[in-house]
Amino acid sequence: MLEIAPWAGDPFKEDRPEGNTRKQVFGGRGIAAYVILEEQRLVYVVRIIWLS
């Protein structure tokens, strides 16, 4: 998902919907926070959070 369509994730900060820091819920119990570097065509995963 992140490799194909990184901008499909929700904005990490709701007050900055155009920002390049995003979050994606996965597996029903996890959240990935990541940064998109468009010019370099890179996505860096910053944090993975598992919800109990």
C-alpha positions in Angstrom: 0.0 0.0 0.0 2.6 2.5 1.0 4.8 1.7 -2.0 1.9 2.1 -4.5 -0.3 4.9 -3.1 1.3 6.6 -0.1 -0.9 9.6 -0.3 -4.0 7.4 0.4 -3.2 7.5 4.1 -4.9 10.0 6.4 -3.0 13.2 7.4 -1.1 12.7 10.7 -2.2 16.1 11.8 -5.8 16.9 11.0 -5.0 20.7 10.9 -2.5 20.0 8.0 -4.3 17.8 5.5 -1.7 18.7 2.8 1.3 17.7 5.0 3.6 14.9 4.0 3.3 13.1 7.3 0.6 10.4 7.1 -0.9 7.5 9.0 -2.4 4.3 7.9 -4.5 1.9 9.9 -3.8 -1.8 9.1 -4.9 -5.2 10.4 -7.6 -3.5 12.5 -5.2 -3.1 15.4 -2.1 -1.3 14.0 -1.2 2.2 12.9 1.8 3.1 10.8 3.0 6.7 10.8 5.2 7.6 7.8 6.7 10.6 5.9 6.5 11.0 2.1 9.5 12.5 0.3 8.0 13.1 -3.1 11.0 14.5 -4.9 13.2 11.5 -3.8 10.3 9.1 -4.4 10.8 7.7 -0.9 8.5 6.8 2.0 10.0 6.4 5.5 8.1 4.6 8.2 8.5 6.6 11.4 6.5 4.5 13.9 4.4 1.3 14.1 1.9 1.2 16.9 0.0 -1.9 17.9 -3.3 -1.3 19.7 -4.3 -3.9 22.3 
